[in-house]
Amino acid sequence: MYKGTLAVAGECMCTRPFSMHREPEFLELIKLLREADASYCHMEMNIFPLGGSYPGRSYAVSALQAEPAVAHDLKWAGIDLVSCAYNHALDWGLPGMLGTIASLDDAGIVNAGLGNNLEEAREPAYFESPAGRVAIVSMSSGNHGYDSASPAAGPSLGRPGVNPMRVDQKYVVSKQSLENLKAVWEEIGLPMKPRYFSKMEDGDVCFNYGDHGGGLSGHFVFRAGDKPGVLTIPDEWDLAGNLRAIRDAKRQADLVIVAHHAAVNDGLRGEKPAQFVPAFARQCIDAGADVFVGHGWHRQLGIEMYKNKPIFYGTGNFFAQSQFLKRIPSDTYEGHGFSMADLGTLTPADLHDAREGHMAHWKVQPWGIVALLDVESGDLSRMKLYPFTLGYDTQGNPTRLTGTRMEGRPVLTSGKDAEHIIGYVKKLSAAYGTDIQYEDGVGILKIK
């Protein structure tokens, strides 16, 4: 059984080396990560040598890339394990994805969620800590279909990519609204025939749209109901495969971390995860996970204790530096409204200025927490939440800038900012019956 500490940090959009910094509050955070028996964060970057790949998809609003030195700085900081399954994993094509695995391996950071085929992407990865063997299983919901790894089919090789946890969405509207939609679709001459891979039930109506060659490019599934809303339904095959990987990890490790990147939502991103996530998280715990870590929202969400195991529904940003990306693909400029006629005169700073104006999600919550878990013989005995800021305080005032931009590196905070951050997490966690108290600048989770 695991007996020791585990540090849990959030989404790492780290584009710059950072081991040269010497603020006491920064070094305190580094000390916390280093002294934990195991430290985890989510890798929200492609890591490979600059110029070593090509854009992997068109109209990417971000194309996340960092050089291998960043992986070595994360190891310097004490990071032992990272999850890598997420919706930007192939921003820089297959060489970028495989380069990420190679860069993390070279830095000595255990990583999971990517692979040359589905079996590799889904298999647990293991870190040998002094407190016991730690397993990590990483999966993603909401990534593009062509980003998902696939299994081999006889002599046909599997596709490299991320370990998927696919979901289907159905939209519930009133009976009259459904009839109105049918009339609109008929008026413009689009088909309502179910696609061959659609999982249809009685009452479902499939609205196909757009034929861009090679088949229809997309569809919506609507049904009539008394309570309008969005139904998000996990794919049964992916669910079974991921739970099997967790059960396998439990048999071969002392502590199992499950990391789920949920870039799919039921509407606007708010203070709760997508409605399918809580049930999925509890299924993971039932299968053997000791810690469930959710991310994808880029903001801190609540913490639930289920069977004395923590579920982090959203860990927020640990590093937020995508505003310092060095190389910007032409697709990204075009996707943010720039004219391709001006491409020869545009610079990365122009792109980042535009993103700051309409997509600066790192400013929504320019702060977060690192959780330090004390585990005794496999059971959580205490949890402390250490608040940090990324370059703005909790009132939106800049405290650390690089040029005109938020610096984006985590530094422990105190006083009113610390109290605000812990109070926010306390409020969201109370909805799950979790009691968090603020003591001496940190959050203390009371174990029932």
C-alpha positions, -999 to +999 in steps of 0.1 A: +000+000+000+011+036-007+023+054+024+035+090+017+026+122-001+013+130-035+013+165-050-014+172-076-011+203-099-031+214-129-028+221-166+007+230-177+008+254-207+045+260-201+063+276-231+094+290-214+123+277-192+119+287-156+146+271-134+165+304-133+139+322-111+147+328-074+117+344-057+112+328-023+075+321-030+084+304-062+111+283-046+087+273-018+063+259-044+092+240-061+102+227-027+066+214-021+067+195-054+102+181-049+096+169-013+064+150-022+070+113-028+053+118-062+042+149-080+018+151-110+006+177-135-012+176-168+010+183-199-009+207-221+019+212-246+036+195-276+073+193-266+098+189-295+127+209-311+116+242-327+110+235-364+108+198-359+072+193-372+044+209-392+009+221-382-013+191-376-047+206-383-063+237-399-078+266-381-063+256-347-070+286-324-039+275-306-009+254-317+008+246-284+045+240-286+075+241-263+111+231-266+126+201-248+143+223-222+109+229-207+105+191-199+139+192-182+128+222-161+096+204-150+118+175-139+140+200-121+109+213-104+100+178-090+074+167-115+074+129-118+043+120-138+022+138-164-009+130-183-008+138-221-042+129-235-059+161-245-075+179-274-043+197-286-020+166-286-017+167-325-016+204-330+018+198-346+011+166-363+025+131-357+061+142-353+050+167-327+031+141-307+058+115-309+084+142-301+064+150-269+067+114-257+105+113-266+111+147-248+093+136-216+111+102-217+145+119-221+137+142-191+128+112-170+091+121-166+066+092-166+039+100-191+006+084-202-022+090-227-003+090-261+009+062-281+017+046-315-017+028-313-046+026-288-030-001-268+000+021-261-020+052-255-044+035-230-019+014-211-010+026-175+024+041-170+042+036-137+064+058-114+086+040-088+083+064-057+098+058-023+062+056-009+051+029-034+045+023-070+022+050-087+002+042-119-014+068-142-041+063-168-048+093-190-078+098-214-094+126-233-130+136-242-137+162-268-107+159-291-110+156-328-118+121-340-086+119-361-066+126-329-078+094-313-055+064-313-070+032-328-063-005-323-047-027-349-071-046-371-054-077-383-025-067-407-037-031-406-016-010-381-033+010-354-033+048-357-011+069-333-029+094-311-045+100-278-064+076-256-101+086-262-130+086-239-155+095-266-190+109-259-222+113-279-244+143-274-281+145-280-302+177-277-336+176-261-362+201-272-400+204-270-421+184-295-430+216-314-394+228-316-384+194-331-411+197-357-399+232-365-363+219-370-376+191-393-393+217-414-362+239-416-341+209-426-366+199-453-368+235-466-330+238-472-328+202-486-305+186-460-309+149-451-322+135-419-311+100-425-290+086-396-253+082-404-241+047-404-221+051-372-248+071-353-261+055-321-298+061-326-327+053-303-364+055-308-374+091-310-340+104-321-338+125-353-305+129-370-299+163-387-270+159-412-252+189-425-225+197-451-211+173-476-174+183-481-164+153-500-159+118-487-192+118-468-212+141-446-191+163-423-212+163-392-246+159-376-268+167-347-292+143-329-323+158-314-352+143-296-384+156-280-387+158-243-403+176-214-370+189-201-349+207-228-311+203-225-281+184-236-275+147-230-239+136-230-234+099-232-201+081-228-191+056-256-196+021-242-165+006-259-142+034-247-157+033-212-151-005-209-115-002-222-106+026-199-121+009-168-102-022-178-069-002-179-077+012-144-084-023-130-051-035-145-032-006-129-048-013-095-034-049-096+001-037-103+005-004-083+000+009-048-016+042-059-036+048-092-042+083-107-068+087-134-064+119-154-094+129-176-092+159-200-128+169-207-128+195-235-165+188-241-193+207-224-230+209-223-231+246-229-210+275-217-182+265-194-192+273-159-185+262-123-195+226-129-180+199-152-200+184-181-229+164-167-215+130-176-182+135-157-193+129-120-207+094-129-176+086-149-153+097-122-171+075-096-169+046-120-132+051-122-129+051-084-150+019-083-126+003-108-096+010-086-086+047-090-073+063-058-073+099-073-094+112-102-080+144-117-102+163-142-090+192-164-099+208-197-119+237-183-087+258-176-103+268-143-105+255-108-137+234-100-149+216-069-135+186-051-156+156-042-147+128-017-161+095-029-153+064-009-126+085+008-110+091-026-106+126-040-122+137-073-108+169-086-134+181-112-111+208-125-075+216-116-072+249-135-039+262-150-006+254-133+013+273-160-004+297-184+020+308-210+004+301-244+006+339-249+044+334-255+043+308-283+072+315-307+059+300-339+024+305-352+010+285-381-008+304-409-040+285-401-040+300-366-036+336-380-065+329-404-086+313-376-082+345-355-095+367-384-062+379-400-061+382-438-037+358-455-027+388-477-010+402-446+008+370-436+042+383-446+040+412-422+024+395-392+043+385-361+035+362-331+029+394-310+001+404-334-016+370-330-012+371-292-027+406-291-057+394-310-061+364-287-059+386-256-089+405-269-112+375-274-098+343-260-076+350-230-090+321-209-058+322-188-071+355-174-104+341-163-087+325-134-051+336-132-045+316-101-050+280-088-040+255-062-015+226-057-030+199-036-007+179-013-023+145-003-011+125+027-019+088+022-017+062+049-018+026+037-038+035+007-063+058+025-063+096+024-056+110+058-052+147+050-052+171+021-037+206+020-044+231-008-016+256-015-029+287-034-008+304-061-011+332-087+001+333-122+009+370-126-024+387-118-041+389-084-076+377-077-089+412-085-074+412-120-045+435-113-011+426-129+016+416-104+042+399-127+044+408-164+067+399-193+064+428-217+027+436-216+015+400-208+008+380-177+040+361-168+021+329-164+044+311-139+029+298-105+041+316-074+027+308-039+005+336-026-008+347+008-031+372+025-064+383+007-055+364-025-049+331-007-081+335+013-101+343-019-087+313-038-094+288-010-128+304-004-137+298-040-126+262-039-145+258-006-177+271-021-176+248-052-166+218-031-194+223-006-219+213-034-203+178-031-204+177+007-167+184+010-156+205+039-126+228+033-113+252+059-088+281+055-060+279+080-026+298+080-028+306+043-037+271+030-069+251+026-074+221+048-097+193+036-114+177+065-116+139+062-149+125+075 
